[in-house]
């Protein structure tokens, strides 16, 4: 189980601990509701879309935000391709090495590029551990073609920090949808039958890009437009130190505890002396204090898990994508607000880390100490 799934289980040890100690959750959650107050959210075209629609849009837009922040490999989509046995571990590493973030790594690191991740002032080596299996015939070529086209497309029409014109965003939305479906394989082990039919049936890149419906693509384009029109893009760029167009806004997909706590994006200037960890939410309503409270627990606990201070997380936030709003807190301020007092912060942080070590040990993972 990941930290997110631990928090989603109200009977679990971590969720019960949070409910007991974070006595100020309801008040903190109201700040999330206030941020979206009076703002008309971007809605699906269908009044009652199928349940899977929400996850598909959330995943695809999460990929769009990752690309907006940094021209990095789609780490978890590549891992999903490996898990589906469509490609080998060596192939996935070679693809990761073609992205701008990884292209200048020494050759010995490029050979296992998917496990090499940028942190604030260093690189993390997460190891290899990927199977070098015999892939499905034709699948590596299909995925390689898709990824190469996506890299060229992003470089031309939407480099980091830049939103494209509606037509370009529509193209990015289709690729993001497909990559998100691959990431879901890594997260859940489930392969979308629509994706499997294309890949296992000898389909083409246009077949892959035709999988999302036109209504979904239009919705994703509208979400990107909302970022610009309602000021969220400006806020993201401000937190990144206002780099020139095409410059990264920070780090996409920071792996805080590999395999257990993977963040969405980390915003900050080069070197990341201080950074803001942001989680992307594509929900329609944010007025449920229990749900918003779990979001706040998660982003605070992610910051607390960075024991070695590899990511320099000094603030945390939520990007309310359908509302075009970004709401942020300094880490210590959110901790004090959730706990109902600043005097409790150090004790509860240490208590959580002890609890996390036990949970991680039970699944064969460790918490890297500073």
Residue, then its C-alpha position, 0 to 999 in steps of 0.5 A: x500500500x502507498x501512503x495515499x491508500x493508507x490514508x484512504x483506509x479509515x480503519x488503517x493505523x495511519x488514518x486513525x493516527x491522523x484523525x486523532x492528532x490532526x484536530x484542526x483538520x476541519x478548519x484547515x479544510x475550509x481554506x481549501x473550500x474558500x479558495x474555490x468559493x464563487x468560482x465556476x469549475x470546468x465540468x465534463x460535457x456529460x452531466x453524469x460521466x462514467x466513474x472511470x472518466x474522473x480518474x482518466x481526466x485526473x491522470x491525463x491532466x496530472x501528466x500535463x502538469x508534470x510536462x509543464x514543470x519539467x521535460x522529464x521522462x514519464x517515469x511511471x508510465x514507462x514502469x507501467x509499460x515494463x509491468x505490462x511486459x510490452x517493453x524490457x527494462x533496458x528499453x525503458x532506461x534507454x527511453x528515459x535517457x532521451x529526455x532533456x533532464x537525463x540526456x547529459x548524464x554520464x553513460x553509466x547512469x544513462x544505462x539505468x536512467x529510469x532509476x535516476x531522479x533529480x532532487x534539489x541539489x543532487x541526483x537520487x539513484x533508485x537502483x535498477x531492478x527492472x526485468x530484461x524480458x522478451x517484449x511483445x513483438x512490435x510494442x517497443x517500436x510502437x511506444x518508442x514512436x509515440x514517445x519520440x513524437x511527444x518529445x518533439x511536439x512538446x519542444x516545439x509547441x509547449x516547452x516547460x512553463x508554457x501552455x500551447x494554443x488549443x490545438x497543441x493542447x489537444x494533441x498533448x491531451x491525447x498523449x497524456x491520456x495514453x501515458x496516464x493509462x500506462x501509469x495506472x498499470x504500474x499503480x494497480x496492475x490493471x491493463x485497460x482493455x482498450x489499450x491492450x487491444x491496440x498494443x497487442x493487436x499491432x496498432x499504430x500511434x494514431x490508434x493510441x491517440x484516438x483512445x480518449x474521446x473527443x469530449x475528454x480531449x476538449x475537457x483537458x484543453x479547457x482545464x489548461x485554458x483555466x490555468x491561464x485565465x484564472x491565474x494559476x499558471x502565473x502562481x506556478x511560475x512565481x513559485x518557480x522563481x519566474x524562469x524564462x519561457x522554456x525553463x523548468x519550473x522545478x521537478x516533476x514526479x519527486x520520489x520522496x519514498x520510492x514505491x510509497x510516496x511519489x509527489x506530483x510536482x515540486x516548484x522552485x528555482x534552479x538549485x531549489x534552496x526552498x521548494x513548494x510541493x504541489x498536489x494536483x486535484x481535478x475534482x469538481x467540488x472541494x467542500x467535503x472537509x473529510x476529503x480535503x482534510x485527507x489531501x492536507x494530511x497527505x501533502x504535510x506527511x510527504x514533507x515530513x517524509x523528506x527526512x534527509x531534506x533532499x527536496x528542500x520542501x518548505x511549503x506545500x499546496x493544492x492545485x485545484x485544476x477545475x477552478x484554476x486556483x492554487x492554495x499553499x501553506x508554509x509547512x510549519x504553518x499547515x502543521x500547526x493549523x492541523x495540530x491545533x498548536x505550534x508546540x506540538x509540531x516537533x513531537x508529532x512529526x517525530x511520532x509520524x516518522x516512527x509510525x512510517x518506519x513501521x509501515x514501510x518495514x512491513x512492506x520491505x521499504x525503508x525511510x532514508x534518514x538525514 
